[in-house]
Amino acid sequence: MTVVAVVVTTLLAIGAGLALLRIVRGPSVLDRIVATDVLLAVIVMALATEAAFSRDATVLPVLAVLSILGFTGAVSVARFAIRRNPAADLGASHASSRPDASPRPDASHLGAPHAPDLGASHTPDLGAPHTPDLGAPHTPDLGAPHTPDLGAPHTPDLGAPHTPDLGAPH
């Protein structure tokens, strides 16, 4: 079990180091933000690994809060990045950091979709849409609802009230 813990800790440390390197070097703000999100995920994984190794569940609420914060942060950044001009981060900063330093294609069309000009549009005539005639809807005849005849409510005939004859008074 110790070997597994050492391997996992080493891999998490390498991942955290690479994320920190990307946070420092950039080159764009979005790269730094994604690297920060990755670093938070590595921290959550390290805490979960420690909790599993020590069999201690007290860190689970912290993991839940960190996961929710990471998710809401990533969604907020994504919404913010969509509203920005996409060509601003695709400019020379990426081109100068690449080894071939060839110019990047123009990304100005990313804001609005571009449809190619295909000349005269031809839409084939398919005629009127065909709907099969299924006739009138069929409802089975179930007849009148059947309620069993139980007759009139039965009350037993107890006869006249009975008063015991005590005889003549003395």
Residue, then its C-alpha position, 0 to 999 in steps of 0.5 A: m500500500t505504501v508503494v501505491a501511495v508514493v506513486v500517486t503522490t509523485l504523479l499528483a506532485i508532477g501534475a501540480g508542478l506542471a499546472l504551476l508552470r502553466i500559471v506562471r508562463g501563460p501565455s494568455v489569461l485563459d491558459r492561466i485560468v485553466a491551469t488554476d482550475v487544473l491545480l484545484a482539481v489536483i488539490v482535490m485529488a490529493l485530499a481525496t487520496e489522503a482521506a482514502f489512505s488514512r481511512d478518515a472521512t472528515v475531509l469529505p465536506v472540504l472536498a465537496v466545497l472545493s469541487i463546487l467552487g472549482f465547478t462554479g469558477a470554471v463555468s463563470v470563466a467560460r461565460f466571461a470568455i465567451r463574451r470577450n472578443p475571441a481574436a484578442d487571445l489568438g493574436a501574436s501571444h500564441a504565435s510567438s510562443r510556438p516553435d514554428a512561429s507561423p501566423r495563425p489563421d484569422a479567427s475573426h469569423l468565430g464570432a459569427p458563422h460564415a456560410p459559403d456561397l454556393g451560387a443559386s440555391h436548389t431545393p428539390d420539390l418533394g411535394a406535399p408531405h404525406t400523412p397516412d389516413l388512419g381513420a377515426p380513432h377507435t374507442p371500444d364500446l364497453g357498454a353501460p357501467h355495471t354495478p351489481d344489484l345488491g337490493a334494498p338494504h336489509t334490516p332484520d325484523l325484530g318484531a314489536p318491542h318486548t316488555p316482560d310481563l311481571g304480573a299484577p302488582h300486589 
